[in-house]
Amino acid sequence: MNDFKSGFGYLLSGFTLILKPKIRIYSLTPLFLNTILFLSLIFYSYSELDKIVSTLESHWQWLEWLSWLLRVFFFIAASTLIFFCFSIVGNLISAPFNSLLAHAVELELSGQKTDIALNESIYILIINSFKSEYHKIIYLSLRIPILMLLFFIPPVNIAAPLVWFIFCAWMIAIEYCDFPMSNHNIEFTEQRIMLSKKRLLIFGFGLAALIFTIIPIVNFIIIPVAVAGATKMYTESIKLQ
């Protein structure tokens, strides 16, 4: 249980880490990109929503009195879609910057100089980050259909929501731990083996990240926060195991 609490605490530590003067510049870029992405998705979705409702009303005038209900329905559906798109696409777009952020946090924690020069090593960090995102997408693609099937198999479907919740916490922890670990050329398969040895720690971190991801406004900054927290967790509790 102490590991679980520590994992939760590592996520919270990210809020402080991204404000440090030598790290702030590396957290602002992914924050800016994901804020623009999120706002763009919102404006696009709700402009399309208005078009859809107007089209329905023009074809079936008797639906006019239900327009408010249709708007509420589409609002919920669009919000759910935005949440998942923001989590997946946001991390993919900001992946190279998250690798730089993880590198800066690790140097800060070790007391080394944090100013990162634009040289060949930075190019390698960026290439590794894209490779890791590819492996994570494949990993998800192979497991999500199986997890979805659980909801249609009685009596297994009773436990399906819990299984899905645990998987989401595990996956989101892998997502953010990948950045500091990839910086050390640790392959995705080896990452999962290392993280599985600290299941309670990882689940505590993943649960905290999952909670903050679904909180409005906070989810704007959760990506750099989680990257910073995961880097500290890797440096202090995983790297030396």
N, C-alpha and C positions, 0 to 999 in steps of 0.2 A: 504493500500500500504506500510505503514511502516513495518508491519509484514512481508510482502513479501521480502522487502529489508533486514530485520533482518535475515530471514531464509537463504538468499543468503550469508550474512555476516558470519553466524555461520559456514557454510561450509568452507569459506576462513580461518576462525580462526583455523581450524584443521591443516593447514600447519604449523602454528607456534607452536601449542600445541605438535605435535609429535616430535618436536626438543628439547623440554625441557629435561634436563638431567635425571630427575627422571621418565620420561615417555618414553624416547627414546628406552629403552630396550624392552618395551612391544609393540612398533610399528614395530621394526625391524623384529621380528619373522614372523608375518603375511605378511609383505612386502617381506621377503625372500621366503616364501612358495609360494606366488602368482606369484612372478617373475619366479621361477622355473617352476611352472605350465604353465605360459604363454609361456615361451620359449620352453617347451616340446611340447605344442600344435602346435606351429609354425613349429618346425622341423619335427614333425610327419606328419602334414598336407601337407607340401610342398614336403616331400619325397613321400607321397602317390600320390600327384598331378603329379609328374614326371612319376610315374608308369602308371597312368591312361592315360596320354597323349601319352606315348610310346606305350601302348597297342592299342589305337585307331589308331595311325599312322601305326602300323604293320598290322592291319586288313583292313584299308582303306588308302592306300598310297596317294590317291588324297587329303587327309586331311593334308598332310605334310605342304603345303603352308599356312594352317590355324592354324598351331600349336601355333603360337604366340597369336592368338585370343583365342584359347582354354585355353592357360595358363592364359591369362588375366581374362577370365570368371571364371575359377576355383579359381584364386587368390581372386577375389571379393567374391565368394561363401564361400571359406574357411575362409576368413577374417571375414565375417559376422557371420559364425558359431563359430569361435574362440571368437568373442566379447561376444556372449550370453553365451557360455560355461564358459568363464573366469569370468563373472559376477555372474553366479549361482554357479558353482562348487567352484570358489575361495572363496566366502563367506561361503560356507558349510565347506570347509577344515579348514579355518582360524577362524571359529566361536568360539571355546574355547579361542583362543588367543585374539580375539576381545572383549570378555567379560572381560578378565583380563585388556586389554587396557582401556576399558570404566571405569572399577573400579579404575584404576590408575589415569586417567584423573579427575574423580570426586573427588578423595582424594586430588589431586593437587589443584583443584579449591577451595576446602574447606579449604586449608591450613594445612591439616593433613599429617601425614607421609605416603609416597607413597610406601615404600618397602612392597611388598605383601609376606607374609609367605605362604609356601606350607602346608596348613592344610585342615581341613574338609570343610571350607567355600569355598576354591578354587575348591574343588571337586563338590560342589553344583553349583557354577557358570558354570562349564563346562557342567554338566548334564542339567541345565536349558537352556544353549545355544543350545544344540542339540534338546531339546524339541521344542524350539522356531522355529528352522529351519524347523522342521517337519510341524508345523502349517502353516508356510509361504508357504511351497511347496503345501500343500493342498489348501490353499487360492488361490494361483496362478492357480493351476490345474483346479479349478472350474470356474474361470473367463476368462482365456485366450481363451478357445474355443468359448465362447459367444462373446468376443470382435472380434475374427477372423471372425465370421459369419457376423458381421456388414459390412465388406468389400464386401459382396456378395448380400446385400439387398439394391436395389435402392429405393428411393434416399438417404437412410440413409448412404450409403457408401461414400457420399460426406463429411460427418462429421466424418467418421470412423478414419482417420489419427489423427485428433485433439483429439478424445476420447482416442485413443491408447496412444498418447503423454501424456495426462493428467494422465492416469492410470499409465504409466511408472514412471512419476515423483512422484506420490503418493506412488507407491510400493517401489521405491528405498529409499524414505524417511522412510517408515515403516521398511525396511530392516535394516537401520543403527540406527534408534531410538530404535529398539528392544533390542539392547545390553545393554544400561544403564537401560532400563525399566525392562528387565528380571532380571537384578541384584538386583532389588527391589521386585522380585517375582510378578510383574504385568503380568497377563495372556494376551495372544495375543488379545482376544476379548476386554478386558478392555483397552489395548493399543490403539486400533483403535478408541474406543469411546473418549479417552482423546485427541488423535491427531486430530480427526475430529472437536474438539472445537477450534482448531488453524489452520484452513485450509490454510489460506494465508501464514502463517509462515512455515508450513510444505511443501506447494507447492514451496515456494521460495527455501527452502533447497533442496528439491527433484530435482528441475530444475537445480540448481547449480551442484549437484552430477551427474546428467545425462549428463550435458555438459562436465564435466571433465572426465567422464567415457569413452567417445568416442574420447578423444584427445590422440593420440599415445604418449607413454613414460609417460605422466601424469597418464594414467590409471594404471600404475604399482603401484603407491603409493596412489591411490584414496581411497582404502579400509580403511587403518588406518587413513587417513586424515578425511574421512567421519565419521568414528566411533568417533574420537576425537571431531569433530564439533557437531555431534548429541548429544554427552554426555554433552557438554557445553550448547547446546540449551535446553536439557531436564532439566538440573540443574537450569538454569536461567529463563526459560520461560514456562516450562510445569509442572515441579514438584510441583510448589507452586500455580498452578491455582485453 
